[in-house]
Amino acid sequence: MADHFTHPESQVSAAERGVSCGEIPHSLHHLRGRDRNHGQELVEFAITLPILLLIIFGVLDLGRLFHALITITNAAREGARYGTFFPDDLTGIDFVTRREAQNSGITLNPGVSAISVTYPQGYGEHLPIRVTVTYSFQLFIAGILPNSNLTLIRYAEMMVP
């Protein structure tokens, strides 16, 4: 009774089916082609991986760059706003500008960045004050580009009341 569940072909040996030891049965030929494709897939992956990484790190650098530009623009604006009320307080303008950048995650170190205060049309009431922030930005993809340091310059100008 248990014998009627076994398939009759499963009891036939490989020699009886006409398959020698070096041959692959016809039902397994599709697996042989897959093994060749694995090597091809690895080569294609090895070729595309550096390009994919370059794109990923390039996008990250662009995001960081835009963040830095927005941050130093806001810092210059805050310094100019403070300068409209206290145009003589250069130390206070410098402090407010650095603090605004620091609150957004960028440190304006004296050796790497610069903050300058100028009066384009002269010093006095109803004349503009300009705060300029210069920041040195380092890219992630430094080894690929010939010059990976970018100098970012942003300024804000406001009228002294």
Rosetta blueprint (number, residue, H / E / L):
1 M L
2 A H
3 D H
4 H H
5 F H
6 T L
7 H L
8 P H
9 E H
10 S H
11 Q H
12 V L
13 S L
14 A H
15 A H
16 E H
17 R H
18 G L
19 V L
20 S L
21 C L
22 G L
23 E L
24 I L
25 P L
26 H H
27 S H
28 L H
29 H H
30 H H
31 L H
32 R H
33 G H
34 R H
35 D H
36 R H
37 N H
38 H H
39 G H
40 Q H
41 E H
42 L H
43 V H
44 E H
45 F H
46 A H
47 I H
48 T H
49 L H
50 P H
51 I H
52 L H
53 L H
54 L H
55 I H
56 I H
57 F H
58 G H
59 V H
60 L H
61 D H
62 L H
63 G H
64 R H
65 L H
66 F H
67 H H
68 A H
69 L H
70 I H
71 T H
72 I H
73 T H
74 N H
75 A H
76 A H
77 R H
78 E H
79 G H
80 A H
81 R H
82 Y H
83 G H
84 T H
85 F H
86 F L
87 P L
88 D L
89 D L
90 L H
91 T H
92 G H
93 I H
94 D H
95 F H
96 V H
97 T H
98 R H
99 R H
100 E H
101 A H
102 Q H
103 N H
104 S L
105 G L
106 I L
107 T L
108 L L
109 N L
110 P L
111 G L
112 V L
113 S L
114 A E
115 I E
116 S E
117 V E
118 T E
119 Y L
120 P L
121 Q L
122 G L
123 Y L
124 G L
125 E L
126 H L
127 L L
128 P E
129 I E
130 R E
131 V E
132 T E
133 V E
134 T E
135 Y E
136 S E
137 F E
138 Q E
139 L L
140 F L
141 I L
142 A L
143 G L
144 I L
145 L L
146 P L
147 N L
148 S L
149 N E
150 L E
151 T E
152 L E
153 I E
154 R E
155 Y E
156 A E
157 E E
158 M E
159 M E
160 V L
161 P L
